[in-house]
Amino acid sequence: MQGLLYTDYMADIKKITFLTGHSWHTNRQGGFHQFAKAACDAGIETVFFSFPRPYYNYFTKQELYNRKSIQSLTRGIEYKTGRSVLHNITLPTFKLPNAAGRILSDSLLNALERTSLHSFSALCRTYIDGTDIFVFESCDGIIFFDRLKRMYPNARFIYRPSDPMMIDGAPSRYVTNETHIMRNADLNIIVNDTGLALYRKKIADFDRSIRYTVLSNGVDIESYETQYPVPEPLQKPNTVVYIGAWEVEWDLLFTAADATPDFNYVVVCPNYPDNRIIEKVQTKKNLDYIRGISPSEVPAWVTNSRVIMVPYKTDFYKARPYLGITAKYYQAMAARRPIVSYADTPALLDIGVRATYTYDDFINAVTQAMQEKERSYTFDLSNRRWDTVNAEFLRLAAQG
């Protein structure tokens, strides 16, 4: 890793700022955590600008969106990471829920999303001045693209859309804002070919007008080939486990728990479901909900599950066909765990994942998967090791 990272092209990079929907310390982890850690390992000062964190979220109790978290990030949190320091910050604003778009104009919603009781210029002076490279995730943070480009004309601007915003049915301002950043960024680093196909469909003259490349997410393969003590919640027979941040199809899991009483279903998700769901979960002896785990714990949970399930909401993939085969599948494949999906991309069938689209098929597939001790997949993970992906990301960010 170090031989790949500490090369001549990194010598002049002193500071990178990531604009991301994530917080640094969280029960979910995306590619931006990996990229930021790689930057810190290379000795680069790193800023994690977590956005949005609206004022109205002071009154919610989600993992990322609550008064304590937003106030802490507004003050700024410093982490000693690798060979450098990482600053996690936010700017709370008067952003409104997207439903407000039914009565308010896009320009007004954009203006409210940029407006804060705190000074953006002061935030930049304290944390962002000196940034050589800005990297934007596909999040509302792209609202600051023009202002930051004016303030830092010598910096390099990268867009990394891990979760494209211009999906069918997206608010019009998301389509406009994302198109704008893609047309004006120094480089767009797209995650997969399905995302690329979406942008080619949505943006006119894409290949001639957009500067882009494709770079996959990664997986720490070795950590999913290691044996770990069994986490206490998995110390029961026939565990079927989901670990992720997307909402699951709870009615499917209630049906599956009743149909297969010898199987134990476990949902690990930081997004707290409504009280009706929690109350019903508590009536099922073989269905558990756990409100997220540390990213460092994920390999132990994946490797000690009998079956990995990905039970998304019905028709999930139809609204998000660009997601393709995501990193949670990489993890389960590296661990050679049998996988059963519900309402995800049909491309999974081509690599040996049991992809299902009805309740009965999901239950039957879980029953079949439970007979397997391990499973191999026709999917090449060798070029998706995070070490390789991180090194290529830093090279692209530095050189273009």
Disulfide bonds with the S-S distance in Angstrom:
none
